[in-house]
Amino acid sequence: MNDVESAASAERRGRRNMLLWWGPRVMFVGGAVVLVVESSRGVPLPELRLALCVFGVCSAVFIARQLWVGHQRGPGGDAPRWLVRAAAFLTAAGVLVLVAHLAGVKGDALPLVGSVLLLLGLGWFVEAWRGAKPGQPRKALLWWGVALCTLTAVTAIAAAFLLPKAKGGLFLSLLVALGLGLFVALPLGVNVLSEWGVRRLRRRSSAAGDDAGVGIVGYLGLAGIVLAVLAVVCLGYLDWVLAAVLVATALVLVLAVVSNTHADIALVLAALCMLAAAPPERPTPQALIPAGGQRVLVAIGDSYMSGEGASSYFEGTDDGGRDECRRSPSAYAVALATKDRRFDRMLFLACSGARTYNVIAKADARLLQGQKGKPGAKIQAQDGEPGTQIDQLTSQTSSFRPALVIVALGGNDAGFAILGEACIAPGGCKDQASAFTANLPKVRGALAATFRSLRKALPVGVPIVAVPYPQPLAPADTCTGVALTKTERDFIHTFVDDVDQTMSDAATEANAGIEYLAEMKDSLKDHQLQLCQGRKSKAGINFVDIASVNGFASQRFSPAKWIHNSLHPNERGHEAMRDTFTTWLNNHPGLLEHRAPTAPGQATSQALPAPEPECTMTRNAGNPHCQDRIRAWELEQTRGRWPWLLLGLLGLAFLWVASIAVFSLLPGGEPPHRDPTSRAARAG
């Protein structure tokens, strides 16, 4: 009877151990599958957040199990064979899927699936590596960790010196090597060094007679972590949100890596899927179908007119790699057309990224010819659009009656996007001022030609209003939450003024009866919504805003698509711009009464020939592109700031050592549960 009871008890213990070992792991993998599937499908944000919550719960259970009972080991104290085999299978599968994607195999979800398989496989390899023969510091861990970290450091130094001058295949090879070093070799090296450090501290503590592993080093590490948390709180209070997020991310990732609980994999996977969450799309309202309208508002231009920077877009206008015009329901032009009784419909043609050669009619290509015999910009429609904006307007004017045309254009010709990148990067962007200001005469000529083309495309008497860009930054001496120096902010302020003046000069030069809405420059200022006027979270313009795009997974998971909403007006900003426009329109009651415009002709004042700039903002205009020059300068600035980089690395090293000390407080050694797959567990 006792033998029977013992066998039954052993069987129950075996089932319990099996559940404790396999249950949390299966939950973790299942939650990851749910999250990846939902993210690959591009589901609405609430559904994706629900999947993230499910994954978070599953991950928390698995991480808690790893912290509480340790990692599974085989009969000899090494990692079980099934874990090593599963890690090898997942890693190989991930590599094969990614190689298939690079080879051209079709499959929208291949990049994400391959990355996740590789991530899980490497994570299980690390678990097996770190779990082998506990209780010993094992010099092999030390040497492997040092070797991997050294390899990463050498690769990073080589890339820093070679990337600025590298081209073609060498440039791509350096980027691949740098990526492998930073995202594969370095995490592996830090993992094994962390295990070595934790084991060494535990062994020394045990040798001193402290069975719980509690020592002065552990408490000092805990104090260091507390200091890091206080730094995050202080940065957040001072509205240095970006810095606070970076420090908090570094702290959490370091703790996750040192813990050896797959928390780092869970965090990276969750961040990857959430970063690829695209803004929701809204159906196009009837008001944006102009056919049959008698008082139609026509909106032409770039992202400041289309509404980029908002939290949602109209269907089909935020598809990565296809149509990325990002026309938003909250754009001030849409609010004018739907809420102002002076208009009954709207033709919404504005498109993010538009330049003058995406707007001007193809029949007027001669107006954009270059200087000194060089070819001008090639007239072309933007991706996903049926034609240039003026050609689209011309094809539809017979079906409605335009009441007013508003235009915001020239910022992309002047290099706004490149300027934002240069000023956020290390170094003072004012040092590259000539690359931007020297192009403004060409921008003026291109705008004047576009205004003439627009006048030709419209029925006689339809008014045209050129809308300048609102000033994004207040001229304050101090500005929290905006990672720009006073010199950079002043340069941006001056350059925006210069671009707006260029638009005004172009309207005059076109001699086509173009109105200029000068009040729009101060719309954010008048509503106290500029950056540096108050807390960044209350501003009417985004500084750095993370949002992906809709469409294919290969586009949604591309980091190049994640910051397009940055440095653009948000819903508050467009509301202020609408108020400014409405007030101006009220003060010009005769504008909507069609009158004969000034016939296109020569400029009212003789314009001086525009000098040839040292570089151009248009790749097909024959000159070197300014973006190539700016990015080479950015790499030089980054390389020249190695002392700050070294200081940041020292800060990360401090967090890492403190984390090792904290986790040395946890009990080490063999876990309390035996491997359910071992013969001993099966025998009871």
Helices and strands as residue ranges (DSSP letters): H 2-41, H 45-69, H 81-102, H 110-130, H 139-162, G 163-165, H 168-180, I 181-185, H 186-207, H 216-237, H 241-259, H 263-275, E 281-282, G 286-288, E 296-301, H 303-306, E 313-314, E 319-320, H 332-339, E 345-348, H 356-359, G 362-368, H 389-396, G 397-399, E 402-408, H 411-414, H 416-424, G 429-432, H 433-437, H 440-457, E 464-466, H 486-510, E 514-516, G 518-522, H 523-526, G 536-538, E 550-551, H 553-556, G 559-561, H 571-586, G 619-621, H 626-640, H 642-663, H 679-683
